[in-house]
Amino acid sequence: MAIFLTKDSKVIVQGMTGATGMKHTKLMLADGTNIVGGVNPRKAGTSVDFDGTEVPVFGSVAEAMEKTGANVSVLFVPPAFSKAAVVEAIDAEIPLAVVITEGIAVHDSAAFWAYAGAKGNKTRIIGPNCPGLITPGQSNAGIIPGDITKPGRIGLVSKSGTLTYQMMYELRDIGFSSAVGIGGDPVIGTTHIDALAAFEADPETDLIVMIGEIGGDAEERAADFIAKSVTKPVVGYVAGFTAPEGKTMGHAGAIVSGSSGTAQAKKEALEAAGVKVGKTPTETAKLAREILGA
């Protein structure tokens, strides 16, 4: 089973003809992703050959959807042009837009997040500044390496890209239903809570692993949601236990002020909701194994 992305998902790539878009389109195709087109107004009507797979290039998201039935877009668009690209995807009402780009201005992210809401939230945004999502054995939309793990019983939602990969590797023998990297920026589309709700509803996800990090109050809000609405076991990890106060750490959202946003405060909130929290990724994986008896 999967959340948000399945073997039937038809994927387009905005920015496919750029260097990063080309590289990751090739990798996504190798993982079995059904990529049906790219979008570049300047190269509309052409196609790109990926090791024998011809992928057509369209002038707009709306045209790509009309011609191919696409329902997912992965965006590899430079930061300065990302807002316009996401707005285009929202206007076309594509159901899922996965914004990989790092370094988008918070003002731009806030603008397209609000725009999606004003348009009725017909487009689910994942990201920005995220690795995307993968349903092992079915589809991969983003930059998560496709060979880390196999299909299985664990659902993973994570703020951190590299910790997503590490957790998938640590639990590779059990496998994952889906893994979703939501990104660590201050303004993101899909949240921990959105993914938790989807995994709770997925009959083939037996356990949820949630990775957070210092800064903001997303994990505290997720803890409240878990206490009220999640019946499945949840194991957590919060990155940043050794972070000095007041420092920006890696992601733009990881800023600590006083006790608000600290790893300890998040750990306590999650444990109060019944979540077992590991001090390291490896310890977190061990807790998951103990619960699943694996």
C-alpha positions as YAML, in Angstrom:
chain: A
units: angstrom
residues:
- id: 1
  name: MET
  ca: [0.00, 0.00, 0.00]
- id: 2
  name: ALA
  ca: [1.12, 3.58, -0.44]
- id: 3
  name: ILE
  ca: [0.32, 7.14, 0.51]
- id: 4
  name: PHE
  ca: [0.24, 9.97, -2.05]
- id: 5
  name: LEU
  ca: [2.24, 8.03, -4.70]
- id: 6
  name: THR
  ca: [1.54, 4.65, -6.34]
- id: 7
  name: LYS
  ca: [2.57, 2.58, -9.35]
- id: 8
  name: ASP
  ca: [-0.33, 4.20, -11.22]
- id: 9
  name: SER
  ca: [0.91, 7.76, -10.62]
- id: 10
  name: LYS
  ca: [1.71, 9.58, -13.87]
- id: 11
  name: VAL
  ca: [4.62, 11.93, -13.22]
- id: 12
  name: ILE
  ca: [5.84, 15.02, -15.05]
- id: 13
  name: VAL
  ca: [9.05, 16.90, -14.27]
- id: 14
  name: GLN
  ca: [9.10, 20.70, -14.28]
- id: 15
  name: GLY
  ca: [12.68, 21.64, -15.08]
- id: 16
  name: MET
  ca: [13.41, 18.22, -16.61]
- id: 17
  name: THR
  ca: [15.77, 19.59, -19.27]
- id: 18
  name: GLY
  ca: [18.14, 21.25, -16.76]
- id: 19
  name: ALA
  ca: [21.20, 19.38, -15.50]
- id: 20
  name: THR
  ca: [19.65, 18.39, -12.14]
- id: 21
  name: GLY
  ca: [16.29, 17.55, -13.72]
- id: 22
  name: MET
  ca: [17.95, 15.33, -16.34]
- id: 23
  name: LYS
  ca: [20.03, 13.48, -13.76]
- id: 24
  name: HIS
  ca: [17.13, 12.72, -11.45]
- id: 25
  name: THR
  ca: [14.60, 11.98, -14.18]
- id: 26
  name: LYS
  ca: [16.96, 9.24, -15.35]
- id: 27
  name: LEU
  ca: [17.21, 7.87, -11.80]
- id: 28
  name: MET
  ca: [13.44, 8.02, -11.25]
- id: 29
  name: LEU
  ca: [12.83, 6.15, -14.51]
- id: 30
  name: ALA
  ca: [15.32, 3.49, -13.38]
- id: 31
  name: ASP
  ca: [13.24, 3.07, -10.21]
- id: 32
  name: GLY
  ca: [10.15, 2.33, -12.29]
- id: 33
  name: THR
  ca: [8.49, 5.74, -11.98]
- id: 34
  name: ASN
  ca: [5.98, 6.33, -14.76]
- id: 35
  name: ILE
  ca: [7.35, 9.64, -16.08]
- id: 36
  name: VAL
  ca: [5.11, 10.81, -18.89]
- id: 37
  name: GLY
  ca: [6.58, 14.22, -19.69]
- id: 38
  name: GLY
  ca: [8.70, 17.23, -18.87]
- id: 39
  name: VAL
  ca: [7.79, 20.91, -18.85]
- id: 40
  name: ASN
  ca: [9.89, 23.66, -20.43]
- id: 41
  name: PRO
  ca: [8.12, 26.39, -22.48]
- id: 42
  name: ARG
  ca: [11.29, 27.00, -24.53]
- id: 43
  name: LYS
  ca: [11.61, 23.34, -25.55]
- id: 44
  name: ALA
  ca: [7.95, 22.44, -26.05]
- id: 45
  name: GLY
  ca: [7.43, 19.89, -28.80]
- id: 46
  name: THR
  ca: [10.81, 18.22, -28.36]
- id: 47
  name: SER
  ca: [11.62, 15.06, -26.44]
- id: 48
  name: VAL
  ca: [14.50, 13.71, -24.37]
- id: 49
  name: ASP
  ca: [15.93, 10.21, -24.76]
- id: 50
  name: PHE
  ca: [16.70, 8.55, -21.41]
- id: 51
  name: ASP
  ca: [18.47, 5.29, -22.30]
- id: 52
  name: GLY
  ca: [15.86, 4.41, -24.90]
- id: 53
  name: THR
  ca: [12.86, 5.94, -23.13]
- id: 54
  name: GLU
  ca: [11.60, 8.98, -25.04]
- id: 55
  name: VAL
  ca: [10.02, 11.55, -22.73]
- id: 56
  name: PRO
  ca: [8.12, 14.40, -24.46]
- id: 57
  name: VAL
  ca: [8.54, 18.02, -23.37]
- id: 58
  name: PHE
  ca: [5.43, 20.20, -23.05]
- id: 59
  name: GLY
  ca: [5.03, 23.95, -22.88]
- id: 60
  name: SER
  ca: [3.00, 23.99, -19.66]
- id: 61
  name: VAL
  ca: [1.76, 21.82, -16.82]
- id: 62
  name: ALA
  ca: [-1.81, 22.16, -18.13]
- id: 63
  name: GLU
  ca: [-0.78, 20.90, -21.57]
- id: 64
  name: ALA
  ca: [1.18, 18.01, -20.07]
- id: 65
  name: MET
  ca: [-1.84, 17.00, -17.97]
- id: 66
  name: GLU
  ca: [-4.19, 17.25, -20.97]
- id: 67
  name: LYS
  ca: [-1.94, 15.15, -23.22]
- id: 68
  name: THR
  ca: [-0.77, 12.53, -20.69]
- id: 69
  name: GLY
  ca: [-3.21, 12.45, -17.77]
- id: 70
  name: ALA
  ca: [-0.36, 13.38, -15.41]
- id: 71
  name: ASN
  ca: [-1.30, 13.66, -11.73]
- id: 72
  name: VAL
  ca: [2.10, 14.32, -10.09]
- id: 73
  name: SER
  ca: [4.71, 16.99, -10.84]
- id: 74
  name: VAL
  ca: [8.27, 16.97, -9.50]
- id: 75
  name: LEU
  ca: [9.90, 20.40, -9.59]
- id: 76
  name: PHE
  ca: [13.62, 20.90, -10.27]
- id: 77
  name: VAL
  ca: [13.30, 24.63, -10.93]
- id: 78
  name: PRO
  ca: [15.89, 27.21, -9.75]
- id: 79
  name: PRO
  ca: [14.84, 29.15, -6.61]
- id: 80
  name: ALA
  ca: [14.14, 32.44, -8.43]
- id: 81
  name: PHE
  ca: [11.61, 30.75, -10.74]
- id: 82
  name: SER
  ca: [10.12, 28.22, -8.33]
- id: 83
  name: LYS
  ca: [7.21, 30.36, -7.15]
- id: 84
  name: ALA
  ca: [5.95, 30.82, -10.71]
- id: 85
  name: ALA
  ca: [6.39, 27.11, -11.43]
- id: 86
  name: VAL
  ca: [4.44, 26.03, -8.33]
- id: 87
  name: VAL
  ca: [1.68, 28.57, -9.08]
- id: 88
  name: GLU
  ca: [1.46, 27.11, -12.60]
- id: 89
  name: ALA
  ca: [1.05, 23.62, -11.14]
- id: 90
  name: ILE
  ca: [-1.65, 24.88, -8.75]
- id: 91
  name: ASP
  ca: [-3.49, 26.68, -11.57]
- id: 92
  name: ALA
  ca: [-3.46, 23.43, -13.56]
- id: 93
  name: GLU
  ca: [-4.91, 21.66, -10.48]
- id: 94
  name: ILE
  ca: [-2.38, 18.84, -10.57]
- id: 95
  name: PRO
  ca: [-3.12, 16.72, -7.47]
- id: 96
  name: LEU
  ca: [0.48, 16.51, -6.20]
- id: 97
  name: ALA
  ca: [3.42, 18.90, -6.61]
- id: 98
  name: VAL
  ca: [6.76, 17.79, -5.15]
- id: 99
  name: VAL
  ca: [9.06, 20.80, -4.76]
- id: 100
  name: ILE
  ca: [12.65, 19.58, -4.45]
- id: 101
  name: THR
  ca: [14.35, 22.98, -4.83]
- id: 102
  name: GLU
  ca: [16.46, 24.28, -1.94]
- id: 103
  name: GLY
  ca: [16.93, 27.98, -1.24]
- id: 104
  name: ILE
  ca: [13.47, 29.26, -2.17]
- id: 105
  name: ALA
  ca: [12.76, 32.54, -0.37]
- id: 106
  name: VAL
  ca: [10.39, 32.01, 2.58]
- id: 107
  name: HIS
  ca: [8.22, 34.82, 1.22]
- id: 108
  name: ASP
  ca: [7.80, 32.87, -2.05]
- id: 109
  name: SER
  ca: [7.01, 29.62, -0.24]
- id: 110
  name: ALA
  ca: [4.44, 31.41, 1.93]
- id: 111
  name: ALA
  ca: [2.91, 32.95, -1.20]
- id: 112
  name: PHE
  ca: [2.41, 29.69, -3.10]
- id: 113
  name: TRP
  ca: [1.28, 27.89, 0.07]
- id: 114
  name: ALA
  ca: [-1.40, 30.55, 0.57]
- id: 115
  name: TYR
  ca: [-2.28, 30.46, -3.13]
- id: 116
  name: ALA
  ca: [-2.90, 26.71, -2.97]
- id: 117
  name: GLY
  ca: [-5.24, 27.28, -0.03]
- id: 118
  name: ALA
  ca: [-7.08, 30.07, -1.81]
- id: 119
  name: LYS
  ca: [-7.60, 27.74, -4.76]
- id: 120
  name: GLY
  ca: [-9.20, 25.11, -2.52]
- id: 121
  name: ASN
  ca: [-6.12, 22.96, -1.79]
- id: 122
  name: LYS
  ca: [-6.66, 20.90, -4.93]
- id: 123
  name: THR
  ca: [-2.89, 20.55, -5.22]
- id: 124
  name: ARG
  ca: [-1.00, 18.85, -2.38]
- id: 125
  name: ILE
  ca: [2.45, 20.41, -2.06]
- id: 126
  name: ILE
  ca: [5.35, 18.40, -0.65]
- id: 127
  name: GLY
  ca: [8.39, 20.54, 0.19]
- id: 128
  name: PRO
  ca: [10.11, 22.76, -0.68]
- id: 129
  name: ASN
  ca: [13.71, 21.87, 0.16]
- id: 130
  name: CYS
  ca: [12.89, 18.19, 0.42]
- id: 131
  name: PRO
  ca: [13.99, 14.84, -1.04]
- id: 132
  name: GLY
  ca: [10.46, 14.01, -2.20]
- id: 133
  name: LEU
  ca: [8.72, 10.71, -1.57]
- id: 134
  name: ILE
  ca: [9.07, 7.09, -2.53]
- id: 135
  name: THR
  ca: [6.81, 4.06, -2.48]
- id: 136
  name: PRO
  ca: [9.41, 1.28, -2.81]
- id: 137
  name: GLY
  ca: [8.82, -1.03, -5.73]
- id: 138
  name: GLN
  ca: [6.17, 1.27, -7.19]
- id: 139
  name: SER
  ca: [7.24, 4.87, -7.77]
- id: 140
  name: ASN
  ca: [9.82, 7.46, -6.76]
- id: 141
  name: ALA
  ca: [9.14, 11.20, -7.04]
- id: 142
  name: GLY
  ca: [12.25, 13.14, -6.06]
- id: 143
  name: ILE
  ca: [15.86, 12.40, -5.15]
- id: 144
  name: ILE
  ca: [15.59, 9.57, -2.61]
- id: 145
  name: PRO
  ca: [17.90, 6.74, -3.72]
- id: 146
  name: GLY
  ca: [15.65, 3.95, -4.93]
- id: 147
  name: ASP
  ca: [17.84, 1.02, -3.91]
- id: 148
  name: ILE
  ca: [18.08, 1.63, -0.15]
- id: 149
  name: THR
  ca: [15.12, -0.43, 0.91]
- id: 150
  name: LYS
  ca: [12.24, -2.65, -0.22]
- id: 151
  name: PRO
  ca: [8.44, -2.57, 0.14]
- id: 152
  name: GLY
  ca: [7.32, -3.25, 3.69]
- id: 153
  name: ARG
  ca: [5.28, -2.33, 6.75]
- id: 154
  name: ILE
  ca: [6.81, 0.93, 7.99]
- id: 155
  name: GLY
  ca: [5.66, 4.44, 7.10]
- id: 156
  name: LEU
  ca: [8.29, 7.18, 7.37]
- id: 157
  name: VAL
  ca: [7.81, 10.94, 7.54]
- id: 158
  name: SER
  ca: [10.90, 13.11, 7.95]
- id: 159
  name: LYS
  ca: [12.04, 16.74, 7.94]
- id: 160
  name: SER
  ca: [15.59, 15.71, 7.00]
- id: 161
  name: GLY
  ca: [16.68, 14.24, 3.69]
- id: 162
  name: THR
  ca: [19.84, 12.46, 4.84]
- id: 163
  name: LEU
  ca: [18.14, 11.10, 7.95]
- id: 164
  name: THR
  ca: [15.38, 9.77, 5.70]
- id: 165
  name: TYR
  ca: [17.98, 7.79, 3.82]
- id: 166
  name: GLN
  ca: [19.68, 6.56, 6.98]
- id: 167
  name: MET
  ca: [16.42, 5.37, 8.55]
- id: 168
  name: MET
  ca: [15.43, 3.57, 5.35]
- id: 169
  name: TYR
  ca: [18.82, 1.85, 5.34]
- id: 170
  name: GLU
  ca: [18.68, 0.94, 9.04]
- id: 171
  name: LEU
  ca: [15.29, -0.76, 8.54]
- id: 172
  name: ARG
  ca: [15.82, -1.99, 4.98]
- id: 173
  name: ASP
  ca: [15.17, -5.64, 5.86]
- id: 174
  name: ILE
  ca: [11.65, -4.80, 7.11]
- id: 175
  name: GLY
  ca: [10.87, -2.30, 4.36]
- id: 176
  name: PHE
  ca: [8.58, 0.68, 3.92]
- id: 177
  name: SER
  ca: [5.07, 1.30, 2.65]
- id: 178
  name: SER
  ca: [6.05, 4.89, 1.76]
- id: 179
  name: ALA
  ca: [8.70, 7.37, 2.88]
- id: 180
  name: VAL
  ca: [7.94, 11.07, 2.70]
- id: 181
  name: GLY
  ca: [10.54, 13.82, 3.10]
- id: 182
  name: ILE
  ca: [8.57, 16.94, 3.96]
- id: 183
  name: GLY
  ca: [11.51, 19.37, 4.10]
- id: 184
  name: GLY
  ca: [12.92, 21.52, 6.85]
- id: 185
  name: ASP
  ca: [12.02, 25.05, 5.73]
- id: 186
  name: PRO
  ca: [9.86, 27.28, 7.96]
- id: 187
  name: VAL
  ca: [6.98, 27.13, 5.45]
- id: 188
  name: ILE
  ca: [6.19, 23.76, 3.88]
- id: 189
  name: GLY
  ca: [3.15, 22.23, 2.26]
- id: 190
  name: THR
  ca: [2.54, 18.72, 3.61]
- id: 191
  name: THR
  ca: [3.25, 18.44, 7.35]
- id: 192
  name: HIS
  ca: [4.05, 15.65, 9.79]
- id: 193
  name: ILE
  ca: [0.34, 15.64, 10.69]
- id: 194
  name: ASP
  ca: [-0.78, 15.18, 7.07]
- id: 195
  name: ALA
  ca: [1.53, 12.19, 6.65]
- id: 196
  name: LEU
  ca: [0.61, 10.72, 10.05]
- id: 197
  name: ALA
  ca: [-3.09, 10.86, 9.10]
- id: 198
  name: ALA
  ca: [-2.39, 9.15, 5.76]
- id: 199
  name: PHE
  ca: [-0.31, 6.38, 7.36]
- id: 200
  name: GLU
  ca: [-2.96, 5.88, 10.04]
- id: 201
  name: ALA
  ca: [-5.51, 5.30, 7.26]
- id: 202
  name: ASP
  ca: [-3.24, 2.97, 5.27]
- id: 203
  name: PRO
  ca: [-4.11, -0.67, 6.13]
- id: 204
  name: GLU
  ca: [-0.64, -1.93, 5.20]
- id: 205
  name: THR
  ca: [1.37, 0.46, 7.39]
- id: 206
  name: ASP
  ca: [1.90, -1.22, 10.77]
- id: 207
  name: LEU
  ca: [4.25, 1.30, 12.37]
- id: 208
  name: ILE
  ca: [5.16, 4.94, 11.73]
- id: 209
  name: VAL
  ca: [8.61, 6.47, 12.12]
- id: 210
  name: MET
  ca: [8.62, 10.26, 12.48]
- id: 211
  name: ILE
  ca: [11.84, 12.26, 12.19]
- id: 212
  name: GLY
  ca: [11.83, 15.87, 13.34]
- id: 213
  name: GLU
  ca: [14.45, 18.45, 14.14]
- id: 214
  name: ILE
  ca: [14.97, 21.47, 16.36]
- id: 215
  name: GLY
  ca: [13.15, 24.70, 15.62]
- id: 216
  name: GLY
  ca: [9.48, 25.64, 15.41]
- id: 217
  name: ASP
  ca: [6.67, 23.66, 17.02]
- id: 218
  name: ALA
  ca: [5.73, 21.18, 14.26]
- id: 219
  name: GLU
  ca: [6.72, 18.16, 16.34]
- id: 220
  name: GLU
  ca: [4.77, 19.39, 19.38]
- id: 221
  name: ARG
  ca: [1.68, 19.82, 17.19]
- id: 222
  name: ALA
  ca: [2.26, 16.36, 15.72]
- id: 223
  name: ALA
  ca: [2.48, 14.93, 19.24]
- id: 224
  name: ASP
  ca: [-0.91, 16.43, 20.05]
- id: 225
  name: PHE
  ca: [-2.36, 14.90, 16.87]
- id: 226
  name: ILE
  ca: [-0.83, 11.49, 17.66]
- id: 227
  name: ALA
  ca: [-2.34, 11.52, 21.16]
- id: 228
  name: LYS
  ca: [-5.81, 12.24, 19.77]
- id: 229
  name: SER
  ca: [-5.94, 10.53, 16.39]
- id: 230
  name: VAL
  ca: [-3.23, 7.89, 15.82]
- id: 231
  name: THR
  ca: [-3.77, 4.31, 17.00]
- id: 232
  name: LYS
  ca: [-0.69, 2.75, 15.38]
- id: 233
  name: PRO
  ca: [2.66, 2.70, 17.18]
- id: 234
  name: VAL
  ca: [4.87, 5.70, 16.40]
- id: 235
  name: VAL
  ca: [8.64, 5.86, 16.91]
- id: 236
  name: GLY
  ca: [10.37, 9.23, 16.78]
- id: 237
  name: TYR
  ca: [13.73, 10.89, 16.45]
- id: 238
  name: VAL
  ca: [14.53, 14.59, 16.86]
- id: 239
  name: ALA
  ca: [17.74, 15.86, 15.27]
- id: 240
  name: GLY
  ca: [19.70, 18.53, 17.09]
- id: 241
  name: PHE
  ca: [20.20, 17.49, 20.73]
- id: 242
  name: THR
  ca: [23.67, 19.05, 20.72]
- id: 243
  name: ALA
  ca: [22.72, 22.28, 18.91]
- id: 244
  name: PRO
  ca: [23.77, 25.51, 20.64]
- id: 245
  name: GLU
  ca: [20.94, 27.90, 21.52]
- id: 246
  name: GLY
  ca: [20.14, 30.67, 19.05]
- id: 247
  name: LYS
  ca: [22.05, 29.09, 16.17]
- id: 248
  name: THR
  ca: [20.61, 28.30, 12.75]
- id: 249
  name: MET
  ca: [21.44, 24.66, 12.10]
- id: 250
  name: GLY
  ca: [21.39, 23.43, 8.51]
- id: 251
  name: HIS
  ca: [17.78, 23.89, 7.52]
- id: 252
  name: ALA
  ca: [16.24, 27.36, 7.55]
- id: 253
  name: GLY
  ca: [13.60, 26.19, 10.01]
- id: 254
  name: ALA
  ca: [16.02, 24.81, 12.59]
- id: 255
  name: ILE
  ca: [16.35, 27.78, 14.92]
- id: 256
  name: VAL
  ca: [16.15, 27.40, 18.70]
- id: 257
  name: SER
  ca: [14.98, 30.10, 21.08]
- id: 258
  name: GLY
  ca: [14.96, 29.36, 24.79]
- id: 259
  name: SER
  ca: [13.14, 26.11, 25.56]
- id: 260
  name: SER
  ca: [10.84, 26.56, 22.54]
- id: 261
  name: GLY
  ca: [11.87, 24.33, 19.67]
- id: 262
  name: THR
  ca: [14.58, 22.39, 21.50]
- id: 263
  name: ALA
  ca: [15.14, 18.69, 20.91]
- id: 264
  name: GLN
  ca: [14.43, 17.96, 24.58]
- id: 265
  name: ALA
  ca: [11.10, 19.82, 24.54]
- id: 266
  name: LYS
  ca: [10.05, 17.96, 21.39]
- id: 267
  name: LYS
  ca: [11.16, 14.61, 22.84]
- id: 268
  name: GLU
  ca: [9.11, 15.22, 25.99]
- id: 269
  name: ALA
  ca: [6.02, 16.23, 23.99]
- id: 270
  name: LEU
  ca: [6.26, 13.12, 21.81]
- id: 271
  name: GLU
  ca: [6.84, 10.78, 24.77]
- id: 272
  name: ALA
  ca: [3.84, 12.29, 26.55]
- id: 273
  name: ALA
  ca: [1.79, 11.24, 23.49]
- id: 274
  name: GLY
  ca: [3.06, 7.66, 23.77]
- id: 275
  name: VAL
  ca: [5.78, 7.93, 21.13]
- id: 276
  name: LYS
  ca: [9.03, 6.09, 21.81]
- id: 277
  name: VAL
  ca: [11.87, 8.49, 20.99]
- id: 278
  name: GLY
  ca: [15.42, 7.36, 20.25]
- id: 279
  name: LYS
  ca: [18.49, 9.46, 21.04]
- id: 280
  name: THR
  ca: [20.15, 8.45, 17.75]
- id: 281
  name: PRO
  ca: [18.79, 7.19, 14.41]
- id: 282
  name: THR
  ca: [20.18, 3.73, 15.15]
- id: 283
  name: GLU
  ca: [18.48, 3.63, 18.56]
- id: 284
  name: THR
  ca: [15.25, 4.77, 16.90]
- id: 285
  name: ALA
  ca: [15.48, 1.93, 14.39]
- id: 286
  name: LYS
  ca: [16.06, -0.50, 17.28]
- id: 287
  name: LEU
  ca: [12.87, 0.73, 18.98]
- id: 288
  name: ALA
  ca: [10.94, 0.13, 15.75]
- id: 289
  name: ARG
  ca: [12.32, -3.41, 15.52]
- id: 290
  name: GLU
  ca: [11.32, -4.17, 19.11]
- id: 291
  name: ILE
  ca: [7.73, -3.02, 18.50]
- id: 292
  name: LEU
  ca: [7.43, -5.04, 15.27]
- id: 293
  name: GLY
  ca: [9.20, -8.03, 16.77]
- id: 294
  name: ALA
  ca: [11.65, -8.00, 13.86]
...
